[in-house]
Amino acid sequence: MLKTILAGVAALIALLCSALAVAAEVDAHYRIVTGPERGTYIQIGQDLAKWVAQPAGIDLEVIPSKGSAENVQRMRFEPGVKLALVQSDVYQAYVDMANAGNEEAGTLIRPLRLIMPLYDEEIYFVVRNDSPMKMINEIKDKVISVGLIGSGTAQSATTLYRLMFGQPIPEQNVQHLSNEDALAALIVKKIDVAIIVAGQPAKLFTDMNPELLQQIRFLRVDPNAPETARAKQTYYPATIHVSSYPNWLKEDVPTWTVKAFLVTYDYNLRDTVGNLKRFADSLCENFDNLQEHGHPKWKQVKLELPGLGKGWQYYQPVERRLKACFAHRAALQATAGSNAAQGAAATQKVDGRPCSDQERLLLLCK
């Protein structure tokens, strides 16, 4: 009888331990800081929550923000924030300031780690339809909304201006407006240019009233302008495609782009490391779902971890996991491709020569 009771207690303890282990797997409540409500970052965050975190047993809350600079701050200090989306030029600006001796910048950026690069975000230079400006290099000395303080847009806008013209935007010409407020101010002629960073197609434009949309347009990169050559020091050429805004654009628009990164912290707590490893496994395993069901920008993301510049580091526990998974996927795809090629070749041959159409119809190809 005692043995039976002890066995029952042991079984109950084992069951409780198992239940606790399962609960632990699905009881990680994390947050990811993204960007404005109608921007691309928040949609990318929602995709990660649904297609990556959820299968990994992580409840990932998607938090809107002003943008990249605020995200770095919140990633560093806000409880529960384990992931952030950050523009490459913002990350590099912190690294540069830290290397130049700014202690606060060093405190913020040095413990942060990259999970992986994502996609390129287009930089939109928006003007009224009746503006005499046609090219981006014509914005000098104009009244410009560069985005909210703390946003990645503000960093990109001010950096691009300084690169192109060798000086900062005159203080009296700078407006720090949200994307929506900037477009409203543009239409009523309170500003001359609104600079907006968002991956195409951006909900900001796709959800916009068609009548208001017809009152604005994008400036273009002039490939022959000296300002363009200077901007290439940091930014890369991109194209805003008609297919992204088919009911509005009449032709593709050349512009600039900046890379988006998924960022975390250099965690060493066992539970957090384990959860982020599961997140990495799920990211790799569910990548096809992201590309099929997520924002169109996922189709530009590559399963690779390219080399990084000085001051940039991947998060090692996740880096090892992703590299192993990427290699496994590549091997499976190569095997599938080889088998398909062999199968196709087999159906094209009979007695060592190509099949005729008649032989194929009669199923005589081996």
C-alpha positions as CSV (number, residue, x, y, z in Angstrom):
1,M,0.0,0.0,0.0
2,L,2.8,2.4,1.0
3,K,4.6,1.6,-2.3
4,T,1.5,2.4,-4.2
5,I,1.0,5.7,-2.5
6,L,4.7,6.6,-3.0
7,A,4.4,5.7,-6.6
8,G,1.3,7.9,-7.0
9,V,3.0,10.8,-5.3
10,A,6.1,10.4,-7.6
11,A,3.8,10.3,-10.6
12,L,2.0,13.4,-9.5
13,I,5.3,15.2,-8.9
14,A,6.5,14.2,-12.3
15,L,3.3,15.5,-13.8
16,L,3.5,18.8,-12.0
17,C,7.1,19.2,-13.1
18,S,6.1,18.5,-16.7
19,A,3.3,21.0,-16.5
20,L,5.5,23.6,-15.0
21,A,8.1,23.1,-17.8
22,V,5.4,23.5,-20.4
23,A,4.0,26.6,-18.7
24,A,7.5,28.0,-18.6
25,E,7.8,27.4,-22.4
26,V,4.6,29.4,-23.1
27,D,4.9,31.9,-20.3
28,A,7.6,34.2,-21.6
29,H,6.0,37.7,-21.9
30,Y,8.3,39.9,-23.9
31,R,7.9,43.2,-25.7
32,I,9.3,44.5,-29.0
33,V,9.6,48.3,-29.7
34,T,8.9,49.2,-33.3
35,G,7.8,52.5,-34.9
36,P,4.8,54.7,-35.7
37,E,1.3,53.2,-35.8
38,R,1.1,53.5,-39.6
39,G,4.7,52.7,-40.4
40,T,6.3,49.5,-41.6
41,Y,8.2,48.6,-38.4
42,I,5.0,48.0,-36.4
43,Q,3.7,45.6,-39.1
44,I,7.1,43.8,-39.0
45,G,6.8,43.5,-35.3
46,Q,3.2,42.1,-35.6
47,D,4.5,39.5,-38.1
48,L,7.3,38.4,-35.7
49,A,4.7,38.1,-32.9
50,K,2.4,36.0,-34.9
51,W,4.6,33.8,-37.0
52,V,7.8,33.5,-34.9
53,A,7.2,34.3,-31.2
54,Q,3.9,32.5,-30.9
55,P,5.1,29.1,-32.3
56,A,8.1,29.5,-29.9
57,G,5.8,29.8,-26.9
58,I,6.6,33.5,-26.4
59,D,3.9,36.1,-25.9
60,L,5.4,39.1,-27.8
61,E,3.7,42.4,-27.2
62,V,4.2,44.9,-30.1
63,I,4.8,48.4,-28.9
64,P,4.6,51.5,-31.1
65,S,7.3,54.2,-30.7
66,K,8.7,57.3,-32.3
67,G,11.4,55.2,-34.0
68,S,14.9,53.9,-33.9
69,A,16.6,56.2,-31.4
70,E,13.8,55.8,-28.9
71,N,14.0,52.1,-29.5
72,V,17.6,52.0,-28.5
73,Q,16.8,53.8,-25.3
74,R,13.9,51.5,-24.4
75,M,15.7,48.3,-25.4
76,R,18.5,49.3,-23.0
77,F,16.4,50.3,-20.0
78,E,12.7,49.5,-20.2
79,P,11.7,46.3,-18.4
80,G,10.2,43.6,-20.6
81,V,11.6,45.0,-23.9
82,K,13.7,42.2,-25.3
83,L,13.7,43.1,-29.0
84,A,13.8,46.3,-31.0
85,L,13.8,47.4,-34.7
86,V,16.6,49.9,-35.4
87,Q,17.9,51.6,-38.5
88,S,21.5,51.0,-39.5
89,D,22.4,54.7,-39.6
90,V,21.0,55.3,-36.1
91,Y,22.9,52.3,-34.7
92,Q,26.1,53.5,-36.5
93,A,25.6,57.0,-35.1
94,Y,25.6,55.6,-31.5
95,V,28.7,53.6,-32.3
96,D,30.5,56.6,-33.7
97,M,29.6,58.8,-30.7
98,A,30.7,56.1,-28.3
99,N,34.0,55.8,-30.1
100,A,34.4,59.5,-30.0
101,G,34.2,59.4,-26.2
102,N,30.5,60.0,-25.5
103,E,30.0,57.9,-22.3
104,E,26.2,57.9,-22.5
105,A,26.2,56.7,-26.1
106,G,28.7,53.9,-25.1
107,T,26.4,52.9,-22.2
108,L,23.5,52.6,-24.5
109,I,25.0,50.8,-27.5
110,R,27.8,48.6,-26.3
111,P,25.6,46.0,-24.6
112,L,23.2,45.8,-27.6
113,R,23.5,42.9,-30.1
114,L,22.1,42.3,-33.5
115,I,19.9,39.3,-34.2
116,M,20.0,39.8,-38.0
117,P,19.6,42.4,-40.8
118,L,16.1,42.6,-42.2
119,Y,15.3,44.8,-45.3
120,D,16.0,48.2,-46.8
121,E,13.7,51.0,-45.9
122,E,13.0,53.7,-48.5
123,I,13.5,57.4,-47.7
124,Y,10.7,59.5,-49.1
125,F,11.1,63.2,-49.9
126,V,7.6,64.4,-50.2
127,V,6.5,67.8,-51.6
128,R,3.3,69.4,-52.8
129,N,2.3,68.6,-56.4
130,D,2.7,72.3,-57.3
131,S,6.2,72.6,-55.9
132,P,8.9,73.7,-58.4
133,M,11.3,71.2,-56.9
134,K,11.9,67.9,-58.8
135,M,15.1,66.5,-57.3
136,I,16.2,65.7,-53.8
137,N,19.3,67.9,-54.1
138,E,17.0,71.0,-54.4
139,I,15.8,70.9,-50.8
140,K,18.6,73.1,-49.5
141,D,17.3,76.0,-47.3
142,K,13.7,74.8,-47.5
143,V,11.5,74.3,-44.5
144,I,11.6,70.6,-43.8
145,S,9.9,68.2,-41.4
146,V,12.6,65.7,-40.5
147,G,10.5,63.5,-38.2
148,L,10.0,63.4,-34.4
149,I,13.0,63.7,-32.1
150,G,14.0,60.2,-31.2
151,S,12.9,58.7,-34.5
152,G,15.1,57.0,-37.1
153,T,13.6,59.3,-39.7
154,A,15.1,62.4,-37.9
155,Q,18.5,60.7,-37.9
156,S,18.4,59.8,-41.6
157,A,17.0,63.2,-42.7
158,T,19.6,65.2,-40.8
159,T,22.5,63.0,-41.8
160,L,21.5,63.0,-45.5
161,Y,21.2,66.8,-45.5
162,R,24.6,67.2,-43.8
163,L,26.2,64.8,-46.3
164,M,24.6,66.5,-49.3
165,F,25.2,70.1,-48.4
166,G,28.1,70.0,-45.9
167,Q,26.1,71.7,-43.2
168,P,23.2,71.0,-40.9
169,I,19.7,72.1,-41.7
170,P,19.3,75.7,-40.5
171,E,17.5,75.7,-37.1
172,Q,14.7,78.0,-38.3
173,N,14.0,75.5,-41.2
174,V,13.6,72.4,-39.1
175,Q,10.2,71.0,-38.0
176,H,9.9,67.8,-35.9
177,L,6.5,66.5,-36.9
178,S,5.0,63.0,-37.0
179,N,4.5,61.5,-40.5
180,E,0.8,62.3,-40.5
181,D,1.3,65.8,-39.2
182,A,4.1,66.5,-41.7
183,L,1.9,65.6,-44.6
184,A,-1.0,67.7,-43.3
185,A,1.5,70.7,-42.8
186,L,2.8,70.1,-46.3
187,I,-0.6,70.2,-47.9
188,V,-1.6,73.5,-46.2
189,K,1.8,75.0,-47.1
190,K,3.3,75.3,-43.6
191,I,6.4,73.4,-44.7
192,D,8.1,72.7,-48.1
193,V,9.3,69.1,-47.7
194,A,8.4,66.2,-45.5
195,I,11.1,63.5,-45.1
196,I,9.6,60.1,-44.2
197,V,11.4,56.7,-43.8
198,A,9.2,53.6,-44.3
199,G,9.4,50.3,-46.2
200,Q,7.2,50.2,-49.3
201,P,4.3,49.8,-49.5
202,A,3.8,52.1,-46.5
203,K,0.4,52.2,-44.9
204,L,0.9,56.0,-44.5
205,F,0.3,56.4,-48.2
206,T,-1.8,53.3,-49.1
207,D,-4.4,54.4,-46.4
208,M,-4.3,58.0,-47.4
209,N,-7.4,59.8,-48.8
210,P,-7.0,59.6,-52.6
211,E,-7.9,63.3,-53.1
212,L,-5.1,64.3,-50.6
213,L,-2.7,61.9,-52.2
214,Q,-3.1,63.7,-55.5
215,Q,-1.8,66.9,-53.9
216,I,1.6,65.4,-53.1
217,R,4.5,63.7,-54.9
218,F,8.0,62.4,-54.3
219,L,11.3,64.1,-55.2
220,R,13.8,62.0,-57.2
221,V,17.6,61.3,-56.9
222,D,19.6,63.2,-59.6
223,P,22.3,60.7,-60.5
224,N,24.5,63.5,-61.8
225,A,24.3,65.9,-58.9
226,P,27.4,66.3,-56.7
227,E,25.1,66.1,-53.7
228,T,24.2,62.6,-54.8
229,A,27.8,61.4,-54.8
230,R,28.3,62.7,-51.3
231,A,25.1,61.0,-50.0
232,K,26.4,57.7,-51.3
233,Q,29.0,57.7,-48.5
234,T,26.3,56.4,-46.1
235,Y,23.1,55.6,-48.1
236,Y,22.3,53.3,-51.0
237,P,20.2,53.9,-54.1
238,A,16.7,52.5,-54.1
239,T,13.5,52.7,-56.1
240,I,10.0,53.5,-55.1
241,H,8.0,51.2,-57.4
242,V,4.7,52.0,-59.2
243,S,3.6,48.5,-58.0
244,S,3.7,49.7,-54.4
245,Y,1.3,52.5,-55.1
246,P,-0.5,51.5,-58.4
247,N,-3.4,53.9,-58.0
248,W,-1.1,56.9,-57.5
249,L,2.4,56.7,-59.0
250,K,2.7,56.9,-62.8
251,E,6.4,56.0,-62.8
252,D,9.1,54.6,-60.5
253,V,11.0,57.1,-58.4
254,P,14.7,56.7,-57.6
255,T,15.5,57.5,-53.9
256,W,17.7,56.5,-51.0
257,T,17.5,53.5,-48.6
258,V,18.6,52.6,-45.1
259,K,18.8,49.0,-43.6
260,A,16.6,47.8,-40.8
261,F,18.0,45.5,-38.1
262,L,16.4,43.3,-35.4
263,V,18.2,44.1,-32.2
264,T,18.4,42.6,-28.7
265,Y,20.6,42.8,-25.6
266,D,23.6,40.7,-24.5
267,Y,21.5,38.6,-22.2
268,N,23.1,35.8,-20.1
269,L,20.2,34.7,-17.8
270,R,19.5,31.1,-18.6
271,D,15.7,31.5,-19.2
272,T,16.1,34.5,-21.4
273,V,18.9,32.9,-23.4
274,G,16.8,29.8,-23.9
275,N,13.7,31.8,-25.0
276,L,15.7,33.7,-27.5
277,K,17.3,30.5,-28.9
278,R,13.7,29.2,-29.4
279,F,12.8,32.5,-31.0
280,A,15.8,32.0,-33.4
281,D,14.8,28.5,-34.3
282,S,11.2,29.6,-34.9
283,L,12.4,32.5,-37.1
284,C,14.3,30.2,-39.3
285,E,11.7,27.4,-39.4
286,N,8.8,29.8,-40.0
287,F,10.6,32.1,-42.5
288,D,8.5,30.8,-45.4
289,N,5.3,31.9,-43.4
290,L,6.8,35.3,-42.9
291,Q,7.4,35.7,-46.6
292,E,4.1,34.3,-47.6
293,H,1.8,36.0,-45.1
294,G,3.7,38.9,-43.7
295,H,4.5,42.4,-44.9
296,P,5.8,42.4,-48.5
297,K,9.2,43.6,-47.2
298,W,9.8,40.1,-45.8
299,K,10.4,39.0,-49.4
300,Q,13.6,41.1,-49.4
301,V,15.0,39.5,-46.2
302,K,17.7,36.9,-46.7
303,L,18.6,34.1,-44.4
304,E,22.1,35.2,-43.9
305,L,24.3,36.9,-41.3
306,P,26.8,39.1,-43.2
307,G,30.0,40.5,-41.7
308,L,29.6,43.6,-39.5
309,G,31.5,46.8,-39.1
310,K,33.6,47.7,-36.1
311,G,31.4,48.2,-33.0
312,W,28.7,45.9,-34.3
313,Q,28.2,42.4,-32.9
314,Y,25.7,39.6,-33.3
315,Y,24.1,38.0,-30.2
316,Q,26.2,34.9,-30.0
317,P,23.6,32.3,-28.7
318,V,21.2,33.3,-31.5
319,E,24.0,33.6,-34.1
320,R,25.1,30.0,-33.6
321,R,21.5,28.8,-33.7
322,L,20.6,30.8,-36.9
323,K,23.8,29.8,-38.7
324,A,23.1,26.1,-38.0
325,C,19.5,26.4,-39.1
326,F,20.4,28.4,-42.2
327,A,22.9,25.8,-43.2
328,H,20.4,23.0,-42.7
329,R,17.8,24.8,-44.8
330,A,20.3,25.4,-47.6
331,A,21.3,21.7,-47.6
332,L,17.7,20.6,-47.8
333,Q,17.0,23.0,-50.6
334,A,20.1,21.8,-52.5
335,T,19.1,18.2,-52.1
336,A,15.5,18.9,-53.2
337,G,16.8,20.8,-56.2
338,S,19.2,18.0,-57.1
339,N,16.5,15.4,-56.9
340,A,14.1,17.5,-59.0
341,A,16.8,18.0,-61.6
342,Q,17.6,14.3,-61.7
343,G,13.9,13.5,-61.9
344,A,13.4,16.0,-64.8
345,A,16.4,14.6,-66.6
346,A,15.1,11.0,-66.2
347,T,11.8,11.9,-67.8
348,Q,13.7,13.4,-70.7
349,K,15.7,10.4,-71.6
350,V,15.1,7.0,-73.2
351,D,18.0,4.7,-74.1
352,G,20.4,7.6,-73.4
353,R,18.8,10.1,-75.8
354,P,16.2,12.8,-75.4
355,C,12.6,11.7,-75.5
356,S,10.4,12.5,-78.5
357,D,7.0,14.1,-78.0
358,Q,5.3,10.9,-78.9
359,E,7.4,8.9,-76.4
360,R,6.5,11.4,-73.6
361,L,2.8,11.0,-74.5
362,L,3.0,7.2,-74.3
363,L,4.9,7.4,-70.9
364,L,7.9,5.7,-72.5
365,C,10.5,8.1,-70.9
366,K,12.3,6.7,-67.9
